[in-house]
């Protein structure tokens, strides 16, 4: 069977055209068609495939196997071998993928040429793309310098050039990566007079087509660094959304976007003080409630205190049992709000506490655990938490 003409390479800006059906196939309930020419880029090289339609039938994926480009559908096409069909490529998706892939080439080239940092892998995702590079770490200053260098290429409208070997000689190019072996034809992407690499993906014709290239984050990954980035329309949309989010935050704080960070820092400092005061109040309240309950129980000589907290969280429950244990009581508290039960006993009575409560926890299908003289368990419903509370109370005696 003759090979499909790869029109996505020959005419990358063309998104509509006709082709002739060579073959139809069925595999695992899906259907594939082979054409004599295709505008659809097949998945490969870290880049997702093009999508769109053939004779208005939506494509589900496009793959390449043994030199054949397979266009996959969920339902059986109505055309047969020999028919002329009309191809319609999702141009927005193609341009987006080309911008991300070309942005990766530019970042990798700058890292290699300027810093001696090699690119290990590339992934083009739905929201952002990543490259893993041979740097143990990258600080914000280096990220900004990398963005500035990329911006200079964009501002100069720096060309991207495409080569095919043969007829051109691959040995004439100073590659930054080793050439693939066993390939009859090698496609070279050149950032004019700066970078040369073998690549089968789709690309822009000029760095200006990237519009914006933004590195979102750098994180340590398996001894190297993973860079998250966006380019083109993705970057523009991200900046717009972040601007809108910042303006909304500033409005809620009653300040300007420029002063929002200062206002947040002031609120955080104030909140830290209030949080310290609140934690002290929770502890003081717990000690007072334990003292009051111990006074109420003075006649029955019980060394166990039970608390059901309807409008307080797990933190209050923990401080309550802590105060009780420090006062010499085995104490159990249920936070109905957080569906959590806390248990703590004096150190002298801690033997087998955790072991016994773990068995009870498994029986009630809760989550939690403990060590020494304290235990904490959380449940999916207040009723289950109450059942565990009652069983644990009986166990404490």
Secondary structure, 3 states (H helix, E strand, C coil): CCCCEEHHHHCCCCCEEEEEEEEEEEECCEEEEEECEECCCCCECCECCCCEEECCEECCEEEEECCEEEEEECCCCCCCCCCEEEEEECHHHHHHHHHHHHHHHHHHHHHHHHHCCCEEEEEECCCCEEEEECCCCCCHHHHHHHHHHHHHHHHCCCEEEEEEECCCCHHHCCCCCCCCCCCCCEEEEEECCCEEEECCCCCCCEHHHHCCEEEEEEEEECCEEEEEEEEHHHHHHHHHHHHHHHHHHHHHHCCCCCCHHHHHHHHHHHHHHHHHHHHHHHHHHHHHHHHHHHHHCCCCCCCEEEEEECCCCHHHHHHHHHHHHHCCCEEEEEECCCCEEEEECCHHHCCCHHHHHHHHHHHHCCEEEEECCEEEEECCCHHHHHHHHHHHHHHHC
